[in-house]
Amino acid sequence: MTDTPTQKCGLVAILGAPNAGKSTLVNALVGQKVAIVSPKAQTTRVRLMGVAIEGDTQLLLVDTPGIFEPKRRLDRAMVQAAWGGAEGADVLALVVDAKGGLGSKVTTIAEAIAHRPEPKYLILNKVDLADKGKLLLHAEKLTAMVQFDEVFFVSASTGDGLPELKAHLAQRMPAEPWHFPEDQVSDATERSLASEVTREQLYLQLHAELPYASTIETEQYLEREDGSVEIHQQILVERPTQRAIVLGKGGARIKEIGARARAELAGIMGRPVHLYLHVKVRPGWDDERDVYRDMGLDWVE
């Protein structure tokens, strides 16, 4: 689109502990789903950018993995992706689960950003579920640790407080041409989006039965002549017992996972999707460089 002198564009790094509601917040600010969401902590594994519009301003919202104490190589790669997403940001936004309160994970992140030069926003999320008497107490404790430029009380799920937050973020952005076309809502490719949607269905349908021992590997992504897309994905698990869980009795579970993922992808892409899922036992998949590259994560020692 044509650049104009009134355009503004900037990067907002969405930081926080696992399950703070960062992805739900990004989706709400963009106005449609760009990041997968589930009740499980650490759902977001890679840095993903949602693109939101507020008047003449384009907000580039970097949804980062939750920051936590890493124990495995995959954990370390996710935390590195989170801090990498904050590089070059015009605003650092610390999202806190106001219902869950202030644990060590939150205070560790607050301490880590306290001396960074970027403008900092504190966003207390899930205020619709939180103890109202503790909200100001949470804000006071965190503002004593970090000099926040703004503090917001919001609910990403209900939309409370989001118009004010979005307007303030837009005011902070520098005068700069927009980086994406007006109708683009994310920097994710359809191929990576397809993997994320299937992974979301694994989390939503299997809950605690299959914690973090799985990932999605795209084998083929084909554009058909009729305009539809054909996607072949492997669900990688570590043990035969996990494969049985994903398949379900008579293959019922994987059929349901595929049906829901297919329907959602067709809605997002606006065209028919042919999705083929296979489950493969691959012990130690989270120590393979190729898997990390397919997920969009850097290999870390």
C-alpha positions, 0 to 999 in steps of 0.5 A: 500500500502507499506510504503516507507521512501519518503512518506509524508502526512499531513492535510490542513484545508480549512477555510473561510467565506461562499461562498468563494469557499472552496468546489470548491477548494478541488474538484479541488485539488483532481481532482474530485468531493468530496464535493457538490457545489452550489451558495448558501452560507453555502452549506457545513454543515459537515467536509469532507476530500478530499484526493489529491496526489502530487508526493510522498505526500498525502494531506488530505484536510479538507473542512469545513463549512463556518465560520459565526455568528451562530444564530440557533443550526444548525449554531452553530454545523456547525461553531463548525465543521469548527473549529474542522476541523482545529485541528491538521492541518499541514497548515491552509489555509484561502480561501477568495472570491477575488471578494466579498472582505473583509467583517467582516466575513473574518476579524473575521476569520483572527483575530481568526487564527492570533496567532495560531502556524500552518503555514498559507496560504492566498488563494485569490480565484476567481481571474478570476472574481475579480477587478485586482486592488484590489487583492494586496490591499486585500492581503496587508490588510490581511497580516497586520493582519496575518503573512501568510507563503505564499499568492496565487492568484487562480481560483478554477473554472478555475484552474489558480494558482492551480499547484503552490498551490498544490506543495507548500502544498506538500512541507509543509507536514511531512514525514509520511506514506499515510493514505489512499489507492492511489485510495481513494479520500475522507473519506466520506462513500457512504451513506453520499455521497448519502445524500449530492448529493441529498441535492446539487440537492435541492439547485441547483434546488430550489435556493431561494425557499427553503433556509436552511429549509431542510435536507436529512435523509437516511432511508435505504441503501441496497446492492443488489445481482446484485451489484447495490445499493438501497437508500431510503431517506427522504427530511425533511422540516418544513412546508407543503408549503415547501413540495409542493415546493419540489414535484412540479406540479404533482411531476415533481420537485422531479422526476427531483431531483431524476433523476439528483441525481441518475445519478450523484451517479451512475457515482461516485459509478460506479454501478447502483443506485436505489434512492427513495425519499420521502418528509416529513413535520417535524417541528423543525427537526433542533432541533432533536439529531438523525438528527444531528447524521445522518448529522455527526454533534455534538449536541450543546446546 
